[in-house]
Amino acid sequence: MKRVMRFSSAFMLSVLFISGCSSGNNASETSDTESANQIAVTISLVKDGTEIDKKEFSTAEDTSLMEAMKAQFELKEENGMITSIDGTAQDEAQGYYWVYTINDEMINTGAKDTKLKQGDQVEFTYEKF
């Protein structure tokens, strides 16, 4: 009887040990997967030729520019277009608007429809048209 009890105890401890190790591996795999799906992005705000803010951050690889902007800045939008960033609103009467480039290229889609990629350098400029 003692032999059966020892065997049962050893078996239960082995099962607990193995399941504990397996659980740790799954958590590690999840963390690796989550960090693999993250991208690094930089967003700068420029007004009157001067950089007024710059944020470097990580976000999910399928994030739109609009989602990233909402997470990083105080933002107002209308119909998918950004109309104000951190309290600086577009001024249609004066012809001032927020426009942006990604990696020094003008983008013709709205921020809502623009997906960010690894290493993107986004620059929002408040300028007159």
N, C-alpha and C positions, 0 to 999 in steps of 0.2 A: 504494500500500500504506500509506504514511504517513497518507494521508487517511482510509482505512478504520479504522486504529488510533485516530486522533484522534476520529473519530465514535463508535467503540465505547467509548472511554474516557469521552467526554462523556455518552454514553447511560447507561453504568453509574453514573457519578457522579450523574446526574439521578435515576435510579431509587433509588439509596441515599438521596439527599436527600429525595425525595418520601416514601419509606417511613418514613424517620426522622421526618418531620413528622407523618405519619399516626399513628404509634405514640404520639407525645406527645399528640395530640388524644384518642385513646382512653383514655389514662391519666387525662387531665383529666376526660373525661366520666364515667369510673368514680368518681373522687373526688367529683364533683358529685352523682352519683346516690347514693353512700353517705351523704354529708352531708345530702342531701335526705330520706333515710329515718331520720334521727336526730331524736329529740325531747329536749327539756330537761325534767327532772323534779327535784323537791325532796322529800326524805324527812326528816322530823323525828321524833325520839324524845322523849316527854314522860313524866316520872315524878315523882309528888308535886307536880304543877303546875309543874315546872321543865323546860325544854328541856335534855336531857342530850346530844343530838347532832343535827347537821343536816348533810345532804349534798346538794349540788347537782351533778348530773351529766347526761350525755347517754347515751342508749341507743337501741336499734333501736325503731322505732315499733310493732312487734308484740310487744314484751316484756311478760311478765306481771309483776305486782307481786312474786310469789314469786321469779322469776328476778332481778329488780332487787335485791331484798332480799339474796339469796344473794351477789350480786356486790359489795354495798356493806357488809354487816354480817356478824358471826358469828351464824349462825342455826341453830336446831334446829326441826324440824317433825315432826308426826305426822298422818298421813292428810290431808295438804294444809293443815293448820292450823299457824300459827306458834306454837311453845310457848316459845321463848326467843330473845331478841335481845341480843347482846353480853353474855351471861352472866346476864341477868335473866330468870329462868324464871317461867312462870305458877305460881301456887300455888292449886291447886284447894281445898285444905283451908281456906285463908283467903279464897278467892273472888277472887283477883287474876288478871287475864287481860290480854293484849295485844289491844287493839281499835284499829281505824283508821278514819279518815275520808279522803276525797279531796275536795279543794276545799270543806272544811267540811261535807260530807254523809256521813252514816253509809252504809256499804256492807254489803250483806247477803250478798255472795259471798265465798268464800275467796280468799286472795291468789293462789293457783294459777290461779283462774278469772277474775281481774280483769286486764284489759289496760290498760296505761298510755297516756295521750294527751299530746300536746304541752302543756306548761305545768302539768301536774298537780302539786298541792301535797298530798302525803300526810303525814298525821300519825298515828303510832302512839302510843297512850297506854296506859300500864300503870295499870289502875284496878280497883277492887273492884266486884263485882256482888252 
